[in-house]
């Protein structure tokens, strides 16, 4: 054990490591420090218990109507189905999480593996592995026997993206840089014009497969090794949803965005749209396990229209929305370039609608 075991969480609250570990029923452990490259807004402490490593994590706050046990039941089911979801340390009472000081924590098994990097020589192989793993998760999920975990209507796909677009509109009004105000407002208008038709198109297709999805399937939530995906992380947003929504989200992550192993910040991968070879690789790997049902591939672009604003705000435009300090003048041109890419996406996606569908078919 180290010092008095007290740290500050991202929120600034004092966190007592000793009390938390005792709540898990653990008396002897070693604190190996914060996990390298973990997200700065979250608590991730590497802990060694009896020569085994675990990551101590703060559980995210769930939705008001969420069954907090769903993610544990679903993770356990996927693990038993052969999906490499890290196991959790259980308390003496068999609970996967503990409450300390009003917050909940869990100890997740540490799994060795590399973070995804677009510049890695194996990155195209990893794109295929990511597509295949998503197919395996979806195939397994069809057999999940637990109750349906549905989110409230306002935070389902359409309502969720509209909420993010409202945030973008508010952010545009707050900016002091006129060029960014105009570009951000232009971007919001583009997507708000596309969203109703995209939602109607998806809703018009009968029999689209629905089941529990991962909920946040992107590059930061996978670890890779010589055999492909070593670990699937980040299932906190698992819920009942149309699979095409998650397929679009994963496709966007692995073919539209540039990733670096030493950073959580991501930029557009190409000047316009998605990178074709990576999009084809991801879709073909997924389709080998989960081919589309009739008319499903035709609305893949519509699903991309729905998820793209969320992925963009939490990716290439993240610094605009979540950086507290004012923006440096030297970064303004770079931000405007990323906004231009984001604004051009609806037109680009509509032009390649048939090509993307054929990649999956």
Helices and strands as residue ranges (DSSP letters): E 6-8, E 14-16, H 17-23, E 30-34, E 44-49, E 52-58, H 70-80, E 98-100, E 103-109, H 123-141, G 153-155, H 157-174, H 178-204, E 210-213, G 219-221, E 222-225, E 228-232, E 239-242, H 243-256, E 257-260, E 263-268, H 276-287, G 297-299, H 300-313, H 318-322, H 329-351, H 353-360
